[in-house]
Amino acid sequence: MAIKRRVGRPRSGEARSVRVTASLSPDVYRTLEALAKQKRVSVAWIVRAAAEQYIAAQWPLFAGQQ
């Protein structure tokens, strides 16, 4: 995965974000698209939520620290 810094200044009160590029299999991406459509959110939202849940499951003491 490549990590890129966000260009520009964050909006007032917003924490800086980091842009991540990841390659996924077509099947995984289609599944993410279907989930996003069902939930009426973006694929990026699904990926962020999944990453947060994974971190919380692996390191419970870090849950909520962003």
N, C-alpha and C positions, 0 to 999 in steps of 0.2 A: 504494500500500500504506500502510496506517495502522500506526504503531508505538505500542504501548502498553507502559508499564512494568508489570512484574509487581507485583502487590499482595502485601504481607506480606514477611516475612523469609525468606531462603533457608534451607534445611535445612543442618545442620552440614556443612561441607566442600563445599557445592554453590555453584557460581557463579550469580550472578543471571541470570535469563532475561528475554528481551524477547518480548512477545507481538506477533505480526504478523497482520494481517488482509489477505487477498488475495482478489480475485474471479477465478475460473477459469471457463472454458467448461465446460458439462456434459460434453462429450467428454473433456476433460483430467481432470476430476474422476473420471469413471467409470474411466478408465485408472489413475489413482492408487489408487482403491479396489481395483481388480483386482490391482494389484501388491502392495498392502498385504496383501490377503487371501492371495495366493500366498506371500508371505514371512512371514505371520503377525505382522505389525507394524501400527502405526497409520499412517494417512495422514500425520499430523504427522511421524512418524519418516522416512517416505519424502521428504517435503518438506525436512526438515532435512538429510538425507543428500545430496539433490540440490543444495541450496544450498552445502554444504561442498565438494562435488566441483566445482561451478561456480567457486567462489572459488579453489580449488587450481589449476584449469586456467587461469584468467585471471591469477592472481598467485601463481606457484609459491613465491616467497620468503615468502609469508604462510601457506603450508600448515602446519597444525598449531598456529598461533597463535590461540587462542580466548580 
